[in-house]
């Protein structure tokens, strides 16, 4: 099984680097681009975690979409 901490770190870095809108599909692409084999359910969980930490703000409920919060 792949290290989920690693996937979370990769996705957090991508959000911080690129900003903008994030949804499950963009999260999956970001993880695949770095060699991971992500699952949609796990990717959604990481996005929720990043939102609970204040890095993302939910802007749409269906489909769920987040906007990156400017840091710095």
N, C-alpha and C positions, 0 to 999 in steps of 0.2 A: 504494500500500500504506500502511496505517495505521502510525503510529509506535508500535512495540511498547514503547518506553520510557515513553511516555505511558500506555499501558494498565497497565503495571506500577506506575507511580506512583499511578494512580487506585485500583488494587486494594489496594496497600499502605495508602493512606490509609483506605480503607473498612474494612480489617481492624483498623487501629489505632483507628478511630472507633467501630465497632460491636462488635468482639470476637466472642465466641461461636464456634459451629461453622461451618466453611467446607468446601464441596465444590465441584465443578465448576459445578453449577447455580447456586449462590449467587454464585460468582465471575462467571459469565456475566451474571446479573441485575444485579449491581453495575456491571459495565462497560456494559451496555445502558442502564442508568438514566442514565449520564453521556454518552450519545450515541455510544458505540463500537459497532462491529460485530465482536465477538470470535469467535474460533474455539475450540471446546472444547479442542483439543490445545494451543494456545498458552496458554489459561487454566490448564490443568493444569500446564504448565511454570512459569508465574508462581507458582502456589501452591507447587510444589516448591522454587523459588528462595527464597520467603519462609520456608519451613520450614528450608532449609539455613542461613538467616541467623538463625534462632532466633525469628522473629516468630510462627511457627505450629509446633505439635507434632502429628504424625500420631497419631490416636487410633483409627483404623479402617482396615483394609487393603482391604476390599471391601464396599461401594464406599469408595474412599479419602475419608477425612474428616479434617479438621484442627481443632484448637482453638487459638484465638488466645491467645498468652501475654500476660499482663498486663504492660504497660509503664508504669511510673510508679506 
